[in-house]
């Protein structure tokens, strides 16, 4: 029923975790790795050629790797809109001047990859890293595992590839170590993982050290996943964490303020960012019936019933169980800031949510923002009688409904 797979994926993201997953740029993840003693390439971050020249002054690499910083994979095979046809989101050169000259061709342009829309993602900075000569690529991830009821480390000698594909086609190349969180990772486990990754001799010791540091990092930053792909062996006999992906426990934001302040929201609609400030879960869509609902499941059901009645939902908005009158006002303000919205449908089933709070919020919002589009309201649950009386006494031209299907059909009829 939903408009596209992209809409469904974005909605499921909110439904499953009720918080938006923190997104970090590659250089930010590498900074965290370096801070915790993991081996990463030397790098700088710049927003212009001149900025890079200053930061690279006195530094000389045998090889320069210039990487566009966007929240999408497949950058190396990507292409810039309006840029040179032979330039992707990753440029490698042995010549410092050539590397610097690639920066203005990236910054300020939109990079299109297999993980972006056709419009691409705007590049406002690049990372310039020292190139390393990779002999072998492996895969390593520390993550919290529901089945194991604790942390596990997953490793594979088949690095630099889609790990799901490896697991499907060559499951014998996937190794797993369950860690006792009360004891931490044992040297025996880290060495076994290093050897399963085909590191030998002193390199096995180095790899084991890095594995232990990655495990400690995971605990220290409240990560739910730290994925290194690739985890490599270089020609000069070192082990590097070349690329990293990190996911964090949203509930630990109060402990990890510095990390969460790093979060990149460049791929989010401004209304999503604003809604998050008021503890509202909002995702814009393409329709014309704005939705204000409590509970992610009910919100998705509301959108489906709007579709069944011939309408198109304009958004997903879950106000949550602890919403206040002020929160309801901001929800209305954000919904109606979308010029496509021609009707607002409120669907509340009060359990934790007090219907009277919602009603007072509706009244205040309608008056403060001078609502000019039809408003359909369906309320059930806690203090519903008081809520209905408040709305009736307000004198507002509210279209009342007693069940969800009636509410959806009235919303569609109000537009047509």
C-alpha positions as CSV (number, residue, x, y, z in Angstrom):
1,X,0.0,0.0,0.0
2,X,2.9,2.4,0.7
3,X,4.1,4.5,-2.1
4,X,7.6,3.0,-2.6
5,X,10.1,0.6,-1.1
6,X,12.0,3.7,0.0
7,X,9.0,4.9,2.0
8,X,8.6,1.5,3.5
9,X,12.3,1.2,4.5
10,X,12.3,4.7,6.1
11,X,9.0,4.0,8.0
12,X,10.3,0.6,9.2
13,X,13.5,2.4,10.5
14,X,11.3,4.5,12.8
15,X,8.9,1.7,13.7
16,X,11.6,-0.7,14.7
17,X,13.6,1.6,16.9
18,X,11.5,4.8,17.5
19,X,14.7,6.8,17.2
20,X,16.7,7.7,14.2
21,X,20.0,5.9,13.9
22,X,23.0,8.1,14.3
23,X,24.9,8.5,11.0
24,X,28.6,9.3,11.0
25,X,30.8,10.2,8.0
26,X,33.7,8.0,7.3
27,X,36.3,10.5,8.7
28,X,34.3,10.7,11.9
29,X,34.3,6.9,12.4
30,X,38.1,6.9,11.7
31,X,38.6,9.6,14.3
32,X,36.9,7.4,16.9
33,X,38.9,4.4,15.9
34,X,42.2,6.4,16.2
35,X,41.2,7.8,19.5
36,X,40.8,4.2,20.9
37,X,44.2,3.0,19.5
38,X,43.0,1.3,16.4
39,X,45.4,1.6,13.4
40,X,44.0,3.8,10.6
41,X,45.5,5.7,7.7
42,X,46.8,9.2,8.3
43,X,44.2,11.7,7.0
44,X,42.9,15.2,6.9
45,X,39.5,16.6,6.2
46,X,39.0,19.7,4.0
47,X,36.2,21.7,2.5
48,X,38.3,23.3,-0.3
49,X,41.6,22.9,-2.2
50,X,43.1,25.8,-0.1
51,X,42.0,24.2,3.1
52,X,43.6,20.9,2.1
53,X,46.9,22.6,1.1
54,X,47.2,24.2,4.5
55,X,46.4,20.9,6.4
56,X,48.8,18.9,4.2
57,X,51.6,21.5,4.4
58,X,54.8,19.6,5.3
59,X,53.1,16.2,4.8
60,X,54.1,14.0,1.9
61,X,52.5,10.6,1.1
62,X,53.6,8.0,-1.4
63,X,49.9,7.8,-2.5
64,X,47.0,10.2,-1.9
65,X,43.4,9.0,-1.6
66,X,40.8,11.7,-1.9
67,X,37.3,10.5,-0.8
68,X,34.1,12.5,-1.1
69,X,32.3,12.5,2.3
70,X,28.6,11.6,1.9
71,X,26.4,9.1,3.7
72,X,26.3,6.5,0.9
73,X,28.3,3.6,-0.3
74,X,29.6,2.9,-3.8
75,X,31.4,6.3,-3.9
76,X,34.3,4.9,-6.0
77,X,31.9,3.9,-8.8
78,X,29.8,7.1,-8.4
79,X,29.6,10.0,-10.8
80,X,29.3,13.8,-10.2
81,X,26.5,15.7,-11.8
82,X,28.2,18.3,-14.0
83,X,31.6,17.0,-13.2
84,X,34.3,15.2,-15.2
85,X,33.1,11.9,-16.5
86,X,36.2,10.0,-15.4
87,X,36.0,11.2,-11.8
88,X,34.2,9.2,-9.2
89,X,33.8,9.9,-5.4
90,X,37.3,8.3,-4.8
91,X,40.4,9.6,-6.5
92,X,43.8,8.1,-6.1
93,X,47.1,9.6,-7.2
94,X,50.8,9.5,-6.4
95,X,51.0,13.2,-7.2
96,X,50.0,15.7,-4.5
97,X,49.2,18.4,-7.0
98,X,46.8,16.1,-8.9
99,X,45.1,15.0,-5.6
100,X,44.6,18.6,-4.6
101,X,43.2,19.6,-8.0
102,X,40.5,16.9,-7.7
103,X,39.0,18.5,-4.6
104,X,37.3,21.5,-6.3
105,X,35.9,19.0,-8.8
106,X,34.1,17.2,-5.9
107,X,33.2,19.8,-3.3
108,X,30.0,21.6,-4.2
109,X,28.8,19.0,-6.6
110,X,26.2,16.2,-6.1
111,X,27.6,12.7,-6.2
112,X,25.3,10.0,-7.5
113,X,25.9,6.4,-6.4
114,X,23.9,3.2,-6.3
115,X,22.8,4.2,-2.7
116,X,21.6,7.8,-3.5
117,X,18.7,9.2,-5.4
118,X,19.1,10.4,-9.0
119,X,19.7,13.8,-7.6
120,X,22.7,12.5,-5.7
121,X,24.2,13.8,-2.4
122,X,25.9,17.1,-2.0
123,X,29.6,16.8,-1.2
124,X,30.7,19.6,1.2
125,X,34.0,18.1,2.3
126,X,36.5,15.5,1.4
127,X,38.9,13.2,3.3
128,X,42.5,13.1,2.0
129,X,44.2,9.9,3.4
130,X,47.6,8.3,3.0
131,X,47.3,5.4,0.7
132,X,48.4,2.0,1.9
133,X,49.4,-1.0,-0.2
134,X,46.9,-3.7,0.6
135,X,48.0,-7.3,0.3
136,X,44.9,-8.9,1.7
137,X,41.4,-7.8,2.7
138,X,39.4,-9.4,5.5
139,X,36.2,-8.7,7.4
140,X,35.6,-8.0,11.1
141,X,32.6,-6.9,13.1
142,X,31.9,-6.5,16.8
143,X,28.1,-6.5,17.4
144,X,25.4,-7.1,20.0
145,X,23.7,-10.4,19.1
146,X,20.1,-11.2,20.4
147,X,20.6,-15.0,20.0
148,X,23.8,-14.9,22.0
149,X,22.4,-12.5,24.5
150,X,25.5,-10.4,24.4
151,X,28.4,-9.3,22.2
152,X,29.9,-11.4,19.4
153,X,32.7,-11.0,16.9
154,X,32.1,-12.0,13.4
155,X,35.1,-12.5,11.1
156,X,35.8,-13.6,7.5
157,X,38.9,-13.9,5.4
158,X,36.7,-12.8,2.5
159,X,36.8,-9.1,3.1
160,X,36.0,-6.1,0.9
161,X,32.8,-7.9,-0.2
162,X,29.1,-8.0,0.7
163,X,29.3,-10.1,3.9
164,X,25.7,-11.3,3.4
165,X,26.6,-12.7,0.0
166,X,29.6,-14.5,1.6
167,X,27.4,-16.0,4.3
168,X,25.0,-17.2,1.7
169,X,27.4,-18.7,-0.8
170,X,30.4,-19.6,1.4
171,X,29.2,-20.0,5.0
172,X,32.4,-21.9,5.9
173,X,34.2,-18.6,5.6
174,X,32.2,-17.0,8.4
175,X,33.7,-17.3,11.9
176,X,31.9,-16.3,15.1
177,X,33.2,-15.8,18.7
178,X,30.7,-15.3,21.5
179,X,32.1,-13.0,24.2
180,X,31.3,-13.3,27.9
181,X,30.6,-9.6,28.6
182,X,31.4,-10.2,32.3
183,X,34.9,-11.4,31.5
184,X,35.6,-9.6,28.2
185,X,37.5,-11.0,25.2
186,X,40.2,-13.5,26.0
187,X,43.5,-13.5,24.2
188,X,42.8,-17.1,23.1
189,X,39.7,-15.8,21.3
190,X,41.4,-12.8,19.6
191,X,44.2,-15.1,18.5
192,X,41.8,-17.7,17.1
193,X,40.0,-15.0,15.2
194,X,43.3,-13.6,13.8
195,X,44.3,-17.1,12.6
196,X,40.9,-17.7,11.1
197,X,41.6,-14.5,9.1
198,X,44.8,-16.1,7.9
199,X,47.1,-13.7,9.8
200,X,50.4,-15.4,10.7
201,X,53.3,-14.8,13.0
202,X,53.7,-11.3,14.3
203,X,50.9,-10.2,12.1
204,X,48.6,-12.5,14.0
205,X,49.6,-10.8,17.2
206,X,49.0,-7.4,15.7
207,X,45.6,-8.5,14.4
208,X,44.7,-9.9,17.8
209,X,45.6,-6.6,19.4
210,X,43.4,-4.7,17.0
211,X,40.5,-7.1,17.6
212,X,40.8,-6.5,21.3
213,X,40.9,-2.8,20.9
214,X,37.8,-2.8,18.6
215,X,36.0,-4.8,21.3
216,X,36.9,-2.3,24.0
217,X,35.9,0.5,21.7
218,X,32.5,-1.0,21.2
219,X,31.9,-1.1,24.9
220,X,33.4,2.4,25.5
221,X,31.2,4.2,23.0
222,X,28.0,2.1,23.5
223,X,28.1,0.8,20.0
224,X,25.7,-1.8,18.8
225,X,27.9,-2.6,15.9
226,X,31.5,-1.7,14.8
227,X,32.1,-3.2,11.3
228,X,35.5,-3.0,9.7
229,X,35.4,-3.9,6.0
230,X,38.1,-4.2,5.0
231,X,40.4,-5.1,7.9
232,X,43.6,-5.4,5.9
233,X,47.2,-6.6,5.8
234,X,49.6,-4.2,4.1
235,X,52.8,-4.8,2.2
236,X,54.9,-3.3,5.0
237,X,53.6,-5.9,7.5
238,X,50.9,-3.9,9.3
239,X,47.2,-4.4,10.1
240,X,44.9,-1.5,9.2
241,X,41.2,-0.7,9.8
242,X,40.6,0.9,6.3
243,X,36.9,1.5,6.4
244,X,34.4,1.5,9.3
245,X,30.7,1.5,9.9
246,X,29.3,2.2,13.4
247,X,25.9,2.0,14.9
248,X,25.1,3.2,18.4
249,X,22.6,2.6,21.2
250,X,20.3,5.6,21.0
251,X,19.5,5.1,24.7
252,X,23.1,5.9,25.5
253,X,22.9,9.4,24.0
254,X,23.2,11.0,27.5
255,X,26.5,9.2,28.0
256,X,27.9,9.8,24.5
257,X,27.0,13.4,23.9
258,X,30.3,14.1,22.0
259,X,29.6,11.3,19.5
260,X,25.9,12.1,19.0
261,X,26.8,15.8,18.4
262,X,28.9,14.5,15.5
263,X,25.8,13.0,13.8
264,X,25.4,14.0,10.1
265,X,21.8,14.9,9.2
266,X,22.5,16.2,5.7
267,X,20.3,13.5,4.2
268,X,17.3,14.4,6.3
269,X,14.4,16.7,5.6
270,X,14.6,19.8,7.7
271,X,11.1,19.0,9.1
272,X,12.4,15.6,10.3
273,X,15.3,17.4,12.2
274,X,12.9,19.8,13.7
275,X,10.4,17.1,14.8
276,X,13.2,15.2,16.5
277,X,13.8,18.2,18.7
278,X,10.3,17.8,20.1
279,X,10.5,14.0,20.4
280,X,8.2,13.5,17.4
281,X,8.8,10.9,14.8
282,X,8.1,12.5,11.5
283,X,8.7,11.3,7.9
284,X,7.4,13.3,4.9
285,X,5.7,11.5,2.0
286,X,4.1,12.5,-1.2
287,X,0.4,12.7,-0.4
288,X,-2.0,15.5,0.7
289,X,-3.6,14.1,3.9
290,X,-1.4,15.0,6.9
291,X,-1.5,12.4,9.7
292,X,-1.0,12.9,13.5
293,X,-1.2,9.6,15.3
294,X,0.2,8.0,18.5
295,X,2.0,4.7,18.0
296,X,4.1,3.7,15.0
297,X,1.9,0.6,14.2
298,X,-1.3,2.7,14.4
299,X,0.3,5.4,12.2
300,X,1.1,2.9,9.5
301,X,-2.4,1.4,9.7
302,X,-3.8,4.9,9.4
303,X,-1.8,5.5,6.2
304,X,-2.9,2.2,4.7
305,X,-6.6,2.9,5.4
306,X,-6.2,6.4,3.8
307,X,-4.9,4.6,0.8
308,X,-7.8,2.1,0.8
309,X,-10.2,5.0,0.8
310,X,-8.6,6.5,-2.3
311,X,-6.4,9.1,-0.5
312,X,-2.7,9.7,-0.2
313,X,-0.9,10.2,3.2
314,X,1.4,13.2,3.3
315,X,3.5,12.0,6.2
316,X,4.1,9.6,9.0
317,X,3.9,11.3,12.4
318,X,4.0,9.4,15.7
319,X,3.7,11.8,18.7
320,X,4.7,9.1,21.2
321,X,3.2,8.3,24.6
322,X,4.7,11.3,26.5
323,X,3.5,14.0,24.2
324,X,2.5,17.4,25.7
325,X,0.2,20.1,24.5
326,X,3.2,22.0,23.2
327,X,4.3,18.9,21.4
328,X,0.9,18.6,19.7
329,X,1.2,22.2,18.6
330,X,4.6,21.6,17.0
331,X,3.3,18.4,15.3
332,X,0.5,20.5,13.7
333,X,2.9,23.2,12.7
334,X,5.3,20.8,11.1
335,X,2.5,18.9,9.3
336,X,0.9,22.0,7.9
337,X,4.3,23.5,6.8
338,X,4.0,21.1,3.9
339,X,2.2,23.0,1.1
340,X,0.8,19.7,-0.2
341,X,-1.3,19.1,2.9
342,X,-5.0,19.8,2.1
343,X,-6.4,18.0,5.2
344,X,-5.2,16.9,8.6
345,X,-6.3,13.6,10.1
346,X,-5.8,13.0,13.8
347,X,-6.1,9.4,15.0
348,X,-5.5,8.9,18.7
349,X,-6.1,5.7,20.7
350,X,-5.3,6.9,24.3
351,X,-3.6,4.4,26.6
352,X,-0.6,6.2,28.0
353,X,-1.6,9.2,25.9
354,X,-4.3,11.4,27.5
355,X,-6.9,12.3,24.9
356,X,-7.6,15.5,26.8
357,X,-4.0,16.6,26.3
358,X,-4.3,15.9,22.6
359,X,-7.6,17.9,22.5
360,X,-6.1,20.9,24.2
361,X,-3.1,20.7,21.9
362,X,-5.4,20.5,18.8
363,X,-7.4,23.6,20.0
364,X,-4.3,25.6,20.7
365,X,-2.6,24.6,17.5
366,X,-5.7,25.4,15.4
367,X,-5.9,28.9,16.9
368,X,-2.2,29.7,16.9
369,X,-1.4,28.7,13.4
370,X,-4.9,29.6,12.1
371,X,-5.6,26.3,10.5
372,X,-7.2,26.7,7.1
373,X,-7.5,23.1,5.9
374,X,-10.2,20.6,7.0
375,X,-9.4,18.8,10.3
376,X,-10.7,15.3,10.9
377,X,-10.4,13.9,14.5
378,X,-10.9,10.4,15.9
379,X,-10.3,10.0,19.6
380,X,-10.7,6.9,21.8
381,X,-9.3,5.8,25.1
382,X,-8.1,7.7,28.2
383,X,-10.3,10.7,29.1
384,X,-12.0,10.6,25.7
385,X,-15.3,12.1,26.9
386,X,-13.5,15.2,28.4
387,X,-11.5,15.5,25.1
388,X,-14.6,15.4,23.0
389,X,-16.3,18.0,25.2
390,X,-13.3,20.3,24.9
391,X,-13.4,20.1,21.1
392,X,-17.1,20.6,21.0
393,X,-17.0,23.7,23.2
394,X,-14.1,25.2,21.3
395,X,-16.3,26.1,18.4
396,X,-13.7,24.8,15.9
397,X,-15.0,23.3,12.6
398,X,-13.7,19.9,13.5
399,X,-15.0,16.8,11.6
400,X,-15.5,14.1,14.2
401,X,-15.2,10.4,13.5
402,X,-15.9,7.3,15.7
403,X,-13.6,4.8,14.0
404,X,-10.6,4.8,11.8
405,X,-12.3,3.8,8.5
406,X,-14.8,6.6,9.0
407,X,-12.0,9.1,9.8
408,X,-10.1,8.1,6.6
409,X,-13.2,8.3,4.4
410,X,-14.2,11.7,5.8
411,X,-10.6,13.0,5.3
412,X,-10.7,11.9,1.6
413,X,-14.2,13.4,1.1
414,X,-13.1,16.7,2.7
415,X,-10.5,17.1,0.0
416,X,-12.6,16.0,-3.0
